[in-house]
């Protein structure tokens, strides 16, 4: 399959995802069925792999405090220029 794998690619494949090319990326299209997954998301919860969407930058007064509030990792503990995987909550 053409395209770049996201950092979650191997997890998606191991979980049985049907993969497709989305722009330059290899992304999961579905696992069981689109309808079944839609219902599961409506009745319980769902997650979407957004690894392909790039990086963000946040600067200015209060930027670190804001990141500490919305990101699932302890951003203040990172050395300058370092990155960490986590979830950005909205």
ABEGO torsion letter per residue (X at the ends): XBEBBBAAAAAAAAAGBBBBBBEABBBBABAABAAAAAAAAAABBBBBBAAAAEBBBBBEBGAAAAAAAABABBAAABBBGBBBBEBBBX
